[in-house]
Amino acid sequence: MKDAWRESGWSEESTASAQAAVRWHASQYLRTRLDASEVTALGLREESQNTRLRGSREEKSRILKATQLHNGTNNNTVQGLTAALLLLEQTSPAAIDALHGQYRTQAKQTIDRLLERAAELSAALEQSSEPPVTK
């Protein structure tokens, strides 16, 4: 198929964009015509990309709202820290245990880096000339 696009004079960039559009429309069409088991048998995800993106946007919006409500601040630093904590709290030990191969390695490296960064930020806070206010 790539050869046909190239022979018709399409650039590599245009070809990639057009192929993505064809795949998207074909998968949307198949989802409207086939049941879930047939869709997955074709190697497609049961949920459409639109549904997945909508869910992702809703999750990001929920986290942003939660950070604003949680600390009642518009301070980007505090909101970022709160968002990171909320994301971590959504990850269960069972989900980590279920990881395999490169994902398990990546998770370990990420957690180690999170611990390092949390220690760095905590030390900066402790060394600050203004101590944190405790309730």
C-alpha positions in Angstrom: 0.0 0.0 0.0 2.9 2.3 0.8 4.2 1.9 -2.7 0.9 2.9 -4.2 0.9 6.1 -2.2 4.4 6.9 -3.1 3.8 6.2 -6.8 0.9 8.6 -6.8 3.2 11.4 -5.7 2.4 11.6 -2.0 5.1 12.7 0.4 6.2 10.4 3.2 4.6 12.8 5.8 1.3 13.0 3.8 1.3 9.2 3.3 1.7 8.6 7.1 -1.1 11.1 7.9 -3.4 9.6 5.2 -2.8 6.0 6.3 -3.5 7.0 9.9 -6.8 8.6 8.8 -7.8 5.5 6.8 -7.0 3.2 9.7 -9.0 5.3 12.1 -12.0 5.5 9.8 -11.8 1.8 9.0 -11.7 0.9 12.7 -14.6 3.2 13.5 -16.6 1.6 10.7 -15.8 -2.0 11.9 -16.8 -1.1 15.5 -20.3 0.0 14.2 -20.8 -3.2 12.2 -19.2 -6.0 14.4 -19.7 -7.1 17.9 -17.0 -6.8 20.5 -15.6 -10.3 20.1 -15.3 -9.8 16.4 -13.6 -6.5 16.9 -11.0 -7.9 19.3 -10.5 -11.0 17.0 -9.3 -8.5 14.4 -6.7 -7.2 16.8 -8.5 -4.0 17.5 -9.3 -2.7 21.0 -12.9 -2.9 22.0 -13.0 0.8 22.8 -12.6 3.3 20.1 -9.8 5.8 20.2 -12.3 8.6 20.8 -13.6 6.7 23.8 -10.1 6.1 25.1 -9.1 9.8 24.6 -12.3 11.0 26.2 -11.6 8.8 29.2 -8.0 10.1 29.4 -9.2 13.8 29.2 -11.8 13.1 31.9 -9.2 11.5 34.1 -6.8 14.5 33.7 -9.6 16.9 34.4 -10.6 15.0 37.5 -7.0 15.0 38.8 -6.7 18.8 38.1 -10.0 19.5 39.9 -9.0 17.2 42.8 -5.6 19.0 43.2 -7.4 22.4 43.3 -10.0 21.2 45.8 -7.5 19.3 47.8 -5.2 22.2 48.6 -7.4 25.2 47.7 -4.5 26.8 45.9 -3.6 28.0 42.4 0.1 27.5 43.1 1.4 25.4 40.3 4.1 23.8 42.4 1.7 22.6 45.1 -0.8 21.5 42.5 1.9 19.5 40.7 3.0 17.8 43.9 -0.6 17.0 44.8 -1.4 15.7 41.3 1.7 13.4 41.6 0.5 12.1 44.9 -3.0 11.5 43.6 -1.7 9.6 40.7 0.6 7.5 42.9 -2.4 6.7 45.2 -4.3 5.4 42.3 -1.6 2.8 41.6 -2.2 -0.4 43.6 0.5 -2.8 44.7 -1.4 -5.5 42.8 -1.0 -3.5 39.6 2.7 -3.2 40.2 3.0 -6.9 41.0 1.2 -7.8 37.7 3.9 -6.0 35.6 6.3 -8.2 33.7 9.5 -7.8 31.7 10.5 -4.3 30.6 7.4 -2.7 32.2 8.5 -4.1 35.6 12.0 -2.8 35.0 10.7 0.6 34.0 8.4 0.7 37.0 11.3 0.0 39.3 13.5 2.6 37.8 10.6 5.2 37.9 9.8 4.4 41.6 13.5 4.7 42.5 13.7 8.0 40.7 10.5 9.2 42.5 12.0 8.3 45.9 15.2 10.2 45.0 13.3 13.2 43.8 11.0 13.2 46.8 14.1 13.1 49.1 15.7 16.0 47.2 12.5 18.1 47.4 12.0 17.3 51.1 15.6 18.3 51.8 15.1 21.6 50.0 12.1 22.2 52.1 13.9 21.4 55.3 16.8 23.6 54.4 14.6 26.5 53.5 14.8 29.7 55.5 11.0 29.5 55.9 9.9 26.3 57.7 6.7 24.7 56.4 3.5 25.6 58.4 2.1 22.5 60.1 -1.6 22.3 61.1 
